[in-house]
Amino acid sequence: MSKKKRVTRSDVAKRAGVSETIVSYVVNNNRYVDKEKKKRVLAAIKELNYLPNYAARTLQGKKSNHIVFIADRIENEHFSGLVKEIEKHAYEQGYMISLCANRNTPDFVQQIISRQYDGIIISSISFKESCIQDFLDANIPVVLLHTREYKNISGVGLIGTGLYHGTKNSVRYLVDQGRKDIIYIDRYSKRGNFSSIEDLRYRGFVEEMSSLNQKIDETSIISGCRTQDEVVQKIQTYLAEGNRVDAICARNDNLACISMKAVQEMGFDVPKDIAIIGFDNSALSQFITPTLTTVAMEQSKIGQAAFDMLYGMIEEDEEPGRVEFAPQLIIRESV
């Protein structure tokens, strides 16, 4: 069985009775074309199911209409929801989006650069500033979702998603409820990517605890775990050693649920003995028992703002800007 021949610009030109140059003008929408000729070209494109070769266009120095989203945990519900929103707005403007897990290696950076994406959106607490700078040096527009403090990066778009203030609001709510012994549950990572004070969720917890004159020291942070089971073990060991805990502020809903399981297994009642707050307002938060108090971000608006900013940088050569979004604390049964 012979392979079906790909429809070319020449085929469209012949069907429409015009030159290949006219077809190019219509496809790229970058020159005036007589209305009747344009009508014939568009009809031929539809009849022949012609698809422009975007890879070839990229090699010719033209836009690929393709952007990439780089994230720490692409399986995370939060990131998949963000990508869905970004993709929706990208598609409306004729762009495609690819999703890549973060890899802090020179090879990964070169792979991204060599594919000549028109722009990059990054949401990562561990992606090196030097890697971001490599993208900028390659003249690729970059928008960062603000997950941590960046010390030496300029010339990027920045979207404040509410991580810092969302965590501060969680701590303040727990303190207002009379909770005095609050601990923070940090991310687990097989690659050893744990949080520092540069991470906005971590910083929000530390700074709000300090500003409210709450006890805060190295024992207030459960970190350094490589698996979910290690998180459970560390929490239970901490409690078994007699340390008092009456509230848990978890980095995300998944960690909040892990924490809930850990304390319930030891006979503690949630929220009577220990209150728990998560982050991200995942679907899971509404279906566990008790239902989980959590922080919701304006995911739809964040996704649109990230693409709109990148689109402006690509299409209009706009200067990168900064947009901030406010989080919302969703009160449920776990506090």
VEXGUPA-166362 format. One record per residue (C-alpha): residue in one letter; chain; y, z, x. Coordinates in Angstrom, 2 decimals, always signed. Last residue first. Example, Ala and Ser with C-alpha at 12.3 -4.5 7.8 and 13.67 -1.06 7.14 Angstrom:
BEGIN
<site resn="S" chain="A" y="-1.06" z="+7.14" x="+13.67"/>
<site resn="A" chain="A" y="-4.50" z="+7.80" x="+12.30"/>
! end
This chain:
BEGIN
<site resn="V" chain="A" y="+23.42" z="+60.57" x="-10.21"/>
<site resn="S" chain="A" y="+20.25" z="+58.46" x="-10.63"/>
<site resn="E" chain="A" y="+20.81" z="+57.74" x="-14.34"/>
<site resn="R" chain="A" y="+23.36" z="+54.93" x="-14.21"/>
<site resn="I" chain="A" y="+26.98" z="+54.54" x="-13.05"/>
<site resn="I" chain="A" y="+27.93" z="+51.07" x="-11.80"/>
<site resn="L" chain="A" y="+30.56" z="+51.41" x="-9.07"/>
<site resn="Q" chain="A" y="+32.65" z="+48.23" x="-8.92"/>
<site resn="P" chain="A" y="+33.72" z="+46.41" x="-5.75"/>
<site resn="A" chain="A" y="+37.19" z="+44.89" x="-5.16"/>
<site resn="F" chain="A" y="+37.55" z="+41.44" x="-3.60"/>
<site resn="E" chain="A" y="+39.73" z="+40.45" x="-0.65"/>
<site resn="V" chain="A" y="+40.73" z="+36.94" x="+0.48"/>
<site resn="R" chain="A" y="+41.76" z="+35.91" x="+3.99"/>
<site resn="G" chain="A" y="+42.93" z="+32.53" x="+5.19"/>
<site resn="P" chain="A" y="+41.89" z="+29.72" x="+7.52"/>
<site resn="E" chain="A" y="+44.67" z="+27.13" x="+8.02"/>
<site resn="E" chain="A" y="+44.18" z="+24.03" x="+5.91"/>
<site resn="D" chain="A" y="+42.86" z="+20.80" x="+7.44"/>
<site resn="E" chain="A" y="+42.78" z="+19.36" x="+3.93"/>
<site resn="E" chain="A" y="+39.13" z="+18.35" x="+3.65"/>
<site resn="I" chain="A" y="+37.37" z="+20.70" x="+6.05"/>
<site resn="M" chain="A" y="+39.63" z="+23.77" x="+5.99"/>
<site resn="G" chain="A" y="+40.19" z="+23.40" x="+2.26"/>
<site resn="Y" chain="A" y="+36.46" z="+23.09" x="+1.65"/>
<site resn="L" chain="A" y="+35.82" z="+26.23" x="+3.73"/>
<site resn="M" chain="A" y="+38.29" z="+28.22" x="+1.63"/>
<site resn="D" chain="A" y="+36.93" z="+26.83" x="-1.63"/>
<site resn="F" chain="A" y="+33.36" z="+27.54" x="-0.51"/>
<site resn="A" chain="A" y="+33.98" z="+31.19" x="+0.33"/>
<site resn="A" chain="A" y="+36.22" z="+31.71" x="-2.72"/>
<site resn="Q" chain="A" y="+33.57" z="+30.30" x="-5.08"/>
<site resn="G" chain="A" y="+30.83" z="+32.51" x="-3.66"/>
<site resn="I" chain="A" y="+33.05" z="+35.60" x="-3.70"/>
<site resn="K" chain="A" y="+34.12" z="+34.94" x="-7.28"/>
<site resn="S" chain="A" y="+30.51" z="+34.70" x="-8.47"/>
<site resn="Q" chain="A" y="+29.37" z="+37.69" x="-6.45"/>
<site resn="E" chain="A" y="+32.08" z="+40.08" x="-7.56"/>
<site resn="M" chain="A" y="+30.30" z="+42.99" x="-5.89"/>
<site resn="A" chain="A" y="+28.36" z="+45.68" x="-7.72"/>
<site resn="V" chain="A" y="+27.82" z="+49.18" x="-6.32"/>
<site resn="T" chain="A" y="+24.82" z="+51.17" x="-7.53"/>
<site resn="T" chain="A" y="+23.56" z="+53.93" x="-9.79"/>
<site resn="L" chain="A" y="+19.85" z="+53.34" x="-10.19"/>
<site resn="T" chain="A" y="+17.78" z="+53.70" x="-13.34"/>
<site resn="P" chain="A" y="+15.57" z="+56.78" x="-13.26"/>
<site resn="T" chain="A" y="+13.01" z="+55.35" x="-13.22"/>
<site resn="I" chain="A" y="+13.19" z="+51.79" x="-11.91"/>
<site resn="F" chain="A" y="+14.16" z="+48.83" x="-14.08"/>
<site resn="Q" chain="A" y="+17.95" z="+48.59" x="-13.83"/>
<site resn="S" chain="A" y="+18.20" z="+48.79" x="-10.04"/>
<site resn="L" chain="A" y="+15.51" z="+46.13" x="-9.61"/>
<site resn="A" chain="A" y="+17.84" z="+43.41" x="-10.86"/>
<site resn="S" chain="A" y="+20.10" z="+44.08" x="-7.88"/>
<site resn="N" chain="A" y="+23.44" z="+45.89" x="-8.22"/>
<site resn="D" chain="A" y="+24.30" z="+45.28" x="-4.53"/>
<site resn="F" chain="A" y="+24.46" z="+48.92" x="-3.26"/>
<site resn="G" chain="A" y="+22.48" z="+52.09" x="-3.88"/>
<site resn="I" chain="A" y="+23.39" z="+55.61" x="-5.03"/>
<site resn="I" chain="A" y="+20.97" z="+58.55" x="-5.18"/>
<site resn="A" chain="A" y="+21.39" z="+62.11" x="-6.48"/>
<site resn="I" chain="A" y="+19.01" z="+64.78" x="-5.18"/>
<site resn="D" chain="A" y="+17.92" z="+67.93" x="-7.01"/>
<site resn="K" chain="A" y="+18.87" z="+67.08" x="-10.60"/>
<site resn="P" chain="A" y="+19.18" z="+63.32" x="-9.96"/>
<site resn="V" chain="A" y="+16.35" z="+62.67" x="-9.20"/>
<site resn="D" chain="A" y="+13.89" z="+65.57" x="-9.11"/>
<site resn="F" chain="A" y="+12.30" z="+66.57" x="-5.82"/>
<site resn="G" chain="A" y="+8.51" z="+66.95" x="-5.72"/>
<site resn="M" chain="A" y="+7.85" z="+65.56" x="-2.25"/>
<site resn="E" chain="A" y="+6.70" z="+62.22" x="-3.66"/>
<site resn="Q" chain="A" y="+9.97" z="+62.11" x="-5.60"/>
<site resn="V" chain="A" y="+11.93" z="+62.34" x="-2.35"/>
<site resn="A" chain="A" y="+10.22" z="+59.37" x="-0.70"/>
<site resn="K" chain="A" y="+10.08" z="+57.19" x="-3.83"/>
<site resn="M" chain="A" y="+13.81" z="+57.65" x="-4.38"/>
<site resn="S" chain="A" y="+14.51" z="+56.79" x="-0.76"/>
<site resn="I" chain="A" y="+12.55" z="+53.54" x="-1.03"/>
<site resn="C" chain="A" y="+14.49" z="+52.73" x="-4.22"/>
<site resn="A" chain="A" y="+17.81" z="+53.41" x="-2.46"/>
<site resn="L" chain="A" y="+16.68" z="+51.31" x="+0.49"/>
<site resn="N" chain="A" y="+16.05" z="+48.35" x="-1.82"/>
<site resn="D" chain="A" y="+19.33" z="+48.99" x="-3.62"/>
<site resn="N" chain="A" y="+21.39" z="+48.69" x="-0.44"/>
<site resn="R" chain="A" y="+22.88" z="+50.81" x="+2.35"/>
<site resn="A" chain="A" y="+21.77" z="+54.01" x="+0.67"/>
<site resn="C" chain="A" y="+23.95" z="+57.02" x="-0.14"/>
<site resn="I" chain="A" y="+21.64" z="+59.97" x="-0.70"/>
<site resn="A" chain="A" y="+22.60" z="+63.25" x="-2.35"/>
<site resn="D" chain="A" y="+21.54" z="+66.91" x="-2.45"/>
<site resn="V" chain="A" y="+20.02" z="+67.16" x="+1.00"/>
<site resn="R" chain="A" y="+19.32" z="+70.44" x="+2.84"/>
<site resn="N" chain="A" y="+17.41" z="+70.22" x="+6.09"/>
<site resn="G" chain="A" y="+14.29" z="+72.37" x="+5.98"/>
<site resn="E" chain="A" y="+12.11" z="+70.45" x="+8.42"/>
<site resn="A" chain="A" y="+10.20" z="+69.01" x="+5.46"/>
<site resn="L" chain="A" y="+13.40" z="+67.31" x="+4.28"/>
<site resn="Y" chain="A" y="+13.93" z="+65.46" x="+7.56"/>
<site resn="T" chain="A" y="+10.22" z="+64.66" x="+7.78"/>
<site resn="Q" chain="A" y="+10.31" z="+63.18" x="+4.27"/>
<site resn="I" chain="A" y="+13.32" z="+61.02" x="+5.05"/>
<site resn="K" chain="A" y="+11.87" z="+59.85" x="+8.36"/>
<site resn="Q" chain="A" y="+8.47" z="+59.03" x="+6.82"/>
<site resn="V" chain="A" y="+9.95" z="+57.05" x="+3.93"/>
<site resn="V" chain="A" y="+12.13" z="+55.02" x="+6.32"/>
<site resn="E" chain="A" y="+9.14" z="+54.48" x="+8.63"/>
<site resn="D" chain="A" y="+7.15" z="+53.11" x="+5.68"/>
<site resn="Q" chain="A" y="+9.93" z="+50.62" x="+4.96"/>
<site resn="T" chain="A" y="+9.62" z="+49.25" x="+8.49"/>
<site resn="R" chain="A" y="+11.50" z="+49.23" x="+11.81"/>
<site resn="C" chain="A" y="+13.39" z="+52.49" x="+11.41"/>
<site resn="G" chain="A" y="+16.26" z="+53.35" x="+13.77"/>
<site resn="S" chain="A" y="+18.45" z="+54.99" x="+11.13"/>
<site resn="I" chain="A" y="+18.70" z="+57.98" x="+8.78"/>
<site resn="I" chain="A" y="+22.33" z="+59.07" x="+9.20"/>
<site resn="S" chain="A" y="+23.55" z="+62.60" x="+8.42"/>
<site resn="T" chain="A" y="+21.64" z="+63.98" x="+11.41"/>
<site resn="E" chain="A" y="+24.15" z="+62.35" x="+13.78"/>
<site resn="D" chain="A" y="+26.97" z="+64.39" x="+12.25"/>
<site resn="I" chain="A" y="+28.92" z="+64.61" x="+8.98"/>
<site resn="K" chain="A" y="+29.58" z="+67.71" x="+6.91"/>
<site resn="Q" chain="A" y="+32.23" z="+66.87" x="+4.34"/>
<site resn="N" chain="A" y="+35.95" z="+67.22" x="+4.98"/>
<site resn="L" chain="A" y="+36.85" z="+64.56" x="+2.40"/>
<site resn="S" chain="A" y="+38.37" z="+62.31" x="+5.09"/>
<site resn="S" chain="A" y="+35.29" z="+62.82" x="+7.27"/>
<site resn="M" chain="A" y="+32.82" z="+61.84" x="+4.55"/>
<site resn="E" chain="A" y="+35.05" z="+58.86" x="+3.72"/>
<site resn="E" chain="A" y="+35.14" z="+57.73" x="+7.36"/>
<site resn="V" chain="A" y="+31.40" z="+58.00" x="+7.97"/>
<site resn="F" chain="A" y="+30.33" z="+56.31" x="+4.73"/>
<site resn="G" chain="A" y="+32.84" z="+53.46" x="+4.91"/>
<site resn="R" chain="A" y="+31.97" z="+52.90" x="+8.55"/>
<site resn="Y" chain="A" y="+28.28" z="+52.44" x="+7.75"/>
<site resn="R" chain="A" y="+29.12" z="+50.01" x="+4.95"/>
<site resn="L" chain="A" y="+31.64" z="+48.17" x="+7.15"/>
<site resn="D" chain="A" y="+29.41" z="+47.79" x="+10.23"/>
<site resn="E" chain="A" y="+31.61" z="+48.34" x="+13.30"/>
<site resn="I" chain="A" y="+30.58" z="+52.02" x="+13.30"/>
<site resn="S" chain="A" y="+27.09" z="+50.93" x="+14.25"/>
<site resn="S" chain="A" y="+24.20" z="+49.61" x="+12.20"/>
<site resn="F" chain="A" y="+20.69" z="+48.76" x="+13.34"/>
<site resn="N" chain="A" y="+19.34" z="+45.43" x="+14.55"/>
<site resn="G" chain="A" y="+16.13" z="+46.59" x="+16.25"/>
<site resn="R" chain="A" y="+14.22" z="+43.35" x="+15.74"/>
<site resn="K" chain="A" y="+11.80" z="+44.89" x="+13.23"/>
<site resn="S" chain="A" y="+14.81" z="+46.10" x="+11.28"/>
<site resn="Y" chain="A" y="+15.40" z="+48.93" x="+8.82"/>
<site resn="R" chain="A" y="+18.85" z="+49.29" x="+7.29"/>
<site resn="D" chain="A" y="+20.65" z="+52.64" x="+7.20"/>
<site resn="I" chain="A" y="+20.11" z="+55.49" x="+4.76"/>
<site resn="Y" chain="A" y="+23.17" z="+57.77" x="+4.61"/>
<site resn="I" chain="A" y="+22.94" z="+61.52" x="+3.99"/>
<site resn="I" chain="A" y="+24.93" z="+63.76" x="+1.65"/>
<site resn="D" chain="A" y="+24.89" z="+67.56" x="+1.68"/>
<site resn="K" chain="A" y="+27.85" z="+68.60" x="-0.47"/>
<site resn="R" chain="A" y="+27.32" z="+67.13" x="-3.92"/>
<site resn="G" chain="A" y="+29.78" z="+68.59" x="-6.45"/>
<site resn="Q" chain="A" y="+30.11" z="+65.54" x="-8.70"/>
<site resn="D" chain="A" y="+33.45" z="+64.73" x="-7.04"/>
<site resn="V" chain="A" y="+31.56" z="+64.64" x="-3.73"/>
<site resn="L" chain="A" y="+29.10" z="+62.08" x="-5.13"/>
<site resn="Y" chain="A" y="+31.93" z="+59.94" x="-6.53"/>
<site resn="R" chain="A" y="+33.81" z="+60.05" x="-3.23"/>
<site resn="V" chain="A" y="+30.75" z="+58.94" x="-1.30"/>
<site resn="S" chain="A" y="+30.12" z="+56.00" x="-3.63"/>
<site resn="N" chain="A" y="+33.79" z="+54.96" x="-3.58"/>
<site resn="K" chain="A" y="+33.75" z="+54.94" x="+0.23"/>
<site resn="T" chain="A" y="+30.65" z="+52.72" x="+0.15"/>
<site resn="G" chain="A" y="+32.33" z="+50.21" x="-2.17"/>
<site resn="H" chain="A" y="+35.54" z="+50.37" x="-0.14"/>
<site resn="Y" chain="A" y="+33.80" z="+49.21" x="+3.02"/>
<site resn="L" chain="A" y="+31.48" z="+46.66" x="+1.43"/>
<site resn="G" chain="A" y="+34.11" z="+45.11" x="-0.85"/>
<site resn="T" chain="A" y="+33.45" z="+41.40" x="-0.24"/>
<site resn="G" chain="A" y="+36.38" z="+40.67" x="+2.06"/>
<site resn="I" chain="A" y="+36.22" z="+36.91" x="+2.70"/>
<site resn="L" chain="A" y="+37.56" z="+35.78" x="+6.07"/>
<site resn="G" chain="A" y="+38.34" z="+32.25" x="+7.25"/>
<site resn="V" chain="A" y="+38.09" z="+31.81" x="+11.00"/>
<site resn="G" chain="A" y="+40.72" z="+31.01" x="+13.64"/>
<site resn="S" chain="A" y="+40.36" z="+34.31" x="+15.46"/>
<site resn="I" chain="A" y="+37.42" z="+36.22" x="+16.92"/>
<site resn="N" chain="A" y="+37.65" z="+38.93" x="+19.56"/>
<site resn="K" chain="A" y="+37.23" z="+42.23" x="+17.72"/>
<site resn="Y" chain="A" y="+35.29" z="+41.34" x="+14.57"/>
<site resn="E" chain="A" y="+34.76" z="+44.34" x="+12.30"/>
<site resn="R" chain="A" y="+31.70" z="+44.12" x="+10.12"/>
<site resn="T" chain="A" y="+30.42" z="+42.57" x="+6.87"/>
<site resn="H" chain="A" y="+33.44" z="+40.37" x="+6.06"/>
<site resn="L" chain="A" y="+31.91" z="+37.14" x="+4.78"/>
<site resn="L" chain="A" y="+32.94" z="+34.81" x="+7.56"/>
<site resn="V" chain="A" y="+34.21" z="+31.25" x="+7.05"/>
<site resn="V" chain="A" y="+33.85" z="+28.77" x="+9.92"/>
<site resn="P" chain="A" y="+35.31" z="+25.28" x="+10.45"/>
<site resn="I" chain="A" y="+33.40" z="+23.38" x="+13.18"/>
<site resn="N" chain="A" y="+35.56" z="+22.31" x="+16.12"/>
<site resn="A" chain="A" y="+32.74" z="+22.69" x="+18.69"/>
<site resn="D" chain="A" y="+34.75" z="+25.55" x="+20.25"/>
<site resn="L" chain="A" y="+34.73" z="+27.19" x="+16.80"/>
<site resn="F" chain="A" y="+30.94" z="+27.00" x="+16.64"/>
<site resn="D" chain="A" y="+30.64" z="+28.44" x="+20.17"/>
<site resn="Q" chain="A" y="+33.04" z="+31.21" x="+19.13"/>
<site resn="I" chain="A" y="+30.64" z="+32.22" x="+16.37"/>
<site resn="C" chain="A" y="+27.86" z="+32.47" x="+18.96"/>
<site resn="S" chain="A" y="+30.07" z="+34.59" x="+21.24"/>
<site resn="E" chain="A" y="+30.83" z="+36.88" x="+18.31"/>
<site resn="K" chain="A" y="+27.13" z="+37.62" x="+18.08"/>
<site resn="F" chain="A" y="+25.36" z="+37.55" x="+14.72"/>
<site resn="S" chain="A" y="+24.34" z="+41.17" x="+14.01"/>
<site resn="I" chain="A" y="+26.18" z="+42.22" x="+10.85"/>
<site resn="S" chain="A" y="+25.68" z="+38.82" x="+9.22"/>
<site resn="S" chain="A" y="+27.17" z="+36.73" x="+6.43"/>
<site resn="I" chain="A" y="+28.22" z="+33.38" x="+7.90"/>
<site resn="I" chain="A" y="+29.58" z="+30.25" x="+6.19"/>
<site resn="I" chain="A" y="+29.58" z="+27.08" x="+8.31"/>
<site resn="G" chain="A" y="+31.35" z="+23.73" x="+8.00"/>
<site resn="D" chain="A" y="+30.95" z="+19.96" x="+8.27"/>
<site resn="Y" chain="A" y="+27.45" z="+20.28" x="+9.68"/>
<site resn="Q" chain="A" y="+26.93" z="+18.21" x="+12.80"/>
<site resn="R" chain="A" y="+23.18" z="+18.72" x="+13.24"/>
<site resn="S" chain="A" y="+23.78" z="+19.23" x="+16.96"/>
<site resn="I" chain="A" y="+26.00" z="+22.25" x="+16.32"/>
<site resn="I" chain="A" y="+23.33" z="+24.09" x="+14.31"/>
<site resn="Q" chain="A" y="+20.61" z="+23.35" x="+16.86"/>
<site resn="Q" chain="A" y="+22.97" z="+24.36" x="+19.66"/>
<site resn="V" chain="A" y="+23.55" z="+27.76" x="+18.04"/>
<site resn="F" chain="A" y="+19.84" z="+28.27" x="+17.52"/>
<site resn="D" chain="A" y="+19.11" z="+27.36" x="+21.14"/>
<site resn="P" chain="A" y="+21.78" z="+29.77" x="+22.42"/>
<site resn="T" chain="A" y="+19.99" z="+32.61" x="+20.59"/>
<site resn="N" chain="A" y="+21.08" z="+35.23" x="+18.07"/>
<site resn="R" chain="A" y="+18.97" z="+33.97" x="+15.19"/>
<site resn="N" chain="A" y="+20.32" z="+34.43" x="+11.65"/>
<site resn="A" chain="A" y="+18.21" z="+33.04" x="+8.85"/>
<site resn="C" chain="A" y="+19.35" z="+29.62" x="+7.66"/>
<site resn="L" chain="A" y="+20.34" z="+28.29" x="+4.22"/>
<site resn="S" chain="A" y="+21.39" z="+24.66" x="+3.75"/>
<site resn="I" chain="A" y="+24.18" z="+23.45" x="+1.46"/>
<site resn="M" chain="A" y="+24.93" z="+20.02" x="+0.00"/>
<site resn="Y" chain="A" y="+28.44" z="+18.77" x="-0.76"/>
<site resn="G" chain="A" y="+29.72" z="+16.35" x="-3.40"/>
<site resn="Q" chain="A" y="+32.53" z="+18.58" x="-4.70"/>
<site resn="E" chain="A" y="+30.58" z="+19.82" x="-7.73"/>
<site resn="Y" chain="A" y="+27.62" z="+20.37" x="-5.41"/>
<site resn="A" chain="A" y="+29.64" z="+22.77" x="-3.27"/>
<site resn="H" chain="A" y="+30.72" z="+24.81" x="-6.29"/>
<site resn="K" chain="A" y="+27.15" z="+25.33" x="-7.47"/>
<site resn="E" chain="A" y="+25.82" z="+25.77" x="-3.94"/>
<site resn="I" chain="A" y="+28.24" z="+28.63" x="-3.24"/>
<site resn="E" chain="A" y="+27.15" z="+30.46" x="-6.40"/>
<site resn="K" chain="A" y="+23.44" z="+30.00" x="-5.71"/>
<site resn="V" chain="A" y="+23.96" z="+30.95" x="-2.06"/>
<site resn="L" chain="A" y="+25.54" z="+34.20" x="-3.17"/>
<site resn="G" chain="A" y="+22.65" z="+35.02" x="-5.48"/>
<site resn="S" chain="A" y="+20.13" z="+34.26" x="-2.73"/>
<site resn="F" chain="A" y="+22.09" z="+36.52" x="-0.40"/>
<site resn="H" chain="A" y="+22.05" z="+39.47" x="-2.81"/>
<site resn="E" chain="A" y="+18.39" z="+38.98" x="-3.68"/>
<site resn="N" chain="A" y="+17.42" z="+39.30" x="-0.01"/>
<site resn="E" chain="A" y="+14.95" z="+36.65" x="+1.20"/>
<site resn="I" chain="A" y="+17.64" z="+35.16" x="+3.45"/>
<site resn="R" chain="A" y="+17.97" z="+38.38" x="+5.42"/>
<site resn="D" chain="A" y="+20.63" z="+38.17" x="+8.12"/>
<site resn="A" chain="A" y="+22.55" z="+35.19" x="+6.75"/>
<site resn="I" chain="A" y="+23.73" z="+31.76" x="+7.93"/>
<site resn="F" chain="A" y="+25.02" z="+29.36" x="+5.24"/>
<site resn="V" chain="A" y="+25.17" z="+25.71" x="+6.29"/>
<site resn="I" chain="A" y="+27.43" z="+22.87" x="+5.12"/>
<site resn="H" chain="A" y="+26.70" z="+19.21" x="+4.36"/>
<site resn="N" chain="A" y="+29.15" z="+16.51" x="+3.25"/>
<site resn="S" chain="A" y="+28.13" z="+14.66" x="+6.44"/>
<site resn="K" chain="A" y="+31.72" z="+13.80" x="+7.36"/>
<site resn="K" chain="A" y="+32.36" z="+10.73" x="+9.50"/>
<site resn="G" chain="A" y="+32.07" z="+10.44" x="+13.27"/>
<site resn="Q" chain="A" y="+29.80" z="+7.38" x="+13.23"/>
<site resn="L" chain="A" y="+26.82" z="+9.61" x="+13.88"/>
<site resn="T" chain="A" y="+27.76" z="+11.55" x="+10.76"/>
<site resn="R" chain="A" y="+27.80" z="+8.36" x="+8.68"/>
<site resn="A" chain="A" y="+24.33" z="+7.52" x="+9.93"/>
<site resn="A" chain="A" y="+23.07" z="+10.91" x="+8.79"/>
<site resn="Y" chain="A" y="+24.80" z="+10.42" x="+5.45"/>
<site resn="N" chain="A" y="+22.87" z="+7.24" x="+4.69"/>
<site resn="P" chain="A" y="+24.32" z="+6.35" x="+1.30"/>
<site resn="L" chain="A" y="+21.83" z="+6.40" x="-1.59"/>
<site resn="Y" chain="A" y="+21.42" z="+3.22" x="-3.65"/>
<site resn="N" chain="A" y="+19.54" z="+3.52" x="-6.93"/>
<site resn="L" chain="A" y="+19.47" z="-0.30" x="-7.18"/>
<site resn="E" chain="A" y="+20.88" z="-0.44" x="-10.71"/>
<site resn="K" chain="A" y="+23.27" z="+2.48" x="-10.15"/>
<site resn="I" chain="A" y="+24.65" z="+1.14" x="-6.87"/>
<site resn="A" chain="A" y="+24.93" z="-2.34" x="-8.43"/>
<site resn="A" chain="A" y="+26.94" z="-0.98" x="-11.36"/>
<site resn="L" chain="A" y="+29.24" z="+0.91" x="-8.98"/>
<site resn="V" chain="A" y="+29.77" z="-2.26" x="-6.96"/>
<site resn="R" chain="A" y="+30.50" z="-4.38" x="-10.04"/>
<site resn="K" chain="A" y="+33.08" z="-1.85" x="-11.34"/>
<site resn="K" chain="A" y="+34.72" z="-1.66" x="-7.93"/>
<site resn="K" chain="A" y="+35.01" z="-5.46" x="-7.88"/>
<site resn="E" chain="A" y="+36.65" z="-5.46" x="-11.34"/>
<site resn="K" chain="A" y="+39.03" z="-2.62" x="-10.44"/>
<site resn="D" chain="A" y="+40.17" z="-4.24" x="-7.18"/>
<site resn="V" chain="A" y="+39.51" z="-1.83" x="-4.33"/>
<site resn="Y" chain="A" y="+42.04" z="+0.52" x="-2.71"/>
<site resn="R" chain="A" y="+40.68" z="+2.26" x="+0.35"/>
<site resn="N" chain="A" y="+39.06" z="+5.63" x="+1.18"/>
<site resn="N" chain="A" y="+36.62" z="+6.16" x="-1.69"/>
<site resn="N" chain="A" y="+33.77" z="+6.42" x="+0.82"/>
<site resn="V" chain="A" y="+31.28" z="+4.60" x="-1.41"/>
<site resn="V" chain="A" y="+33.90" z="+2.20" x="-2.79"/>
<site resn="Y" chain="A" y="+35.37" z="+1.33" x="+0.62"/>
<site resn="S" chain="A" y="+31.88" z="+0.88" x="+2.09"/>
<site resn="V" chain="A" y="+30.91" z="-1.49" x="-0.72"/>
<site resn="I" chain="A" y="+34.08" z="-3.51" x="-0.03"/>
<site resn="T" chain="A" y="+33.15" z="-3.70" x="+3.66"/>
<site resn="E" chain="A" y="+29.66" z="-4.91" x="+2.75"/>
<site resn="S" chain="A" y="+31.29" z="-7.93" x="+1.13"/>
<site resn="V" chain="A" y="+31.17" z="-8.63" x="-2.61"/>
<site resn="G" chain="A" y="+28.85" z="-10.33" x="-5.07"/>
<site resn="A" chain="A" y="+27.72" z="-7.07" x="-6.66"/>
<site resn="R" chain="A" y="+24.00" z="-7.69" x="-6.06"/>
<site resn="K" chain="A" y="+24.66" z="-9.05" x="-2.55"/>
<site resn="A" chain="A" y="+26.88" z="-6.12" x="-1.62"/>
<site resn="V" chain="A" y="+24.37" z="-3.60" x="-2.94"/>
<site resn="D" chain="A" y="+21.60" z="-5.15" x="-0.87"/>
<site resn="S" chain="A" y="+23.84" z="-5.14" x="+2.23"/>
<site resn="R" chain="A" y="+24.56" z="-1.44" x="+1.71"/>
<site resn="T" chain="A" y="+20.85" z="-0.84" x="+2.02"/>
<site resn="V" chain="A" y="+18.04" z="+0.00" x="-0.39"/>
<site resn="R" chain="A" y="+15.10" z="+1.47" x="+1.49"/>
<site resn="K" chain="A" y="+11.96" z="-0.65" x="+1.40"/>
<site resn="K" chain="A" y="+8.97" z="+0.84" x="-0.41"/>
<site resn="K" chain="A" y="+6.08" z="+1.38" x="+1.98"/>
<site resn="S" chain="A" y="+3.27" z="-1.11" x="+1.56"/>
<site resn="M" chain="A" y="+0.00" z="+0.00" x="+0.00"/>
! end
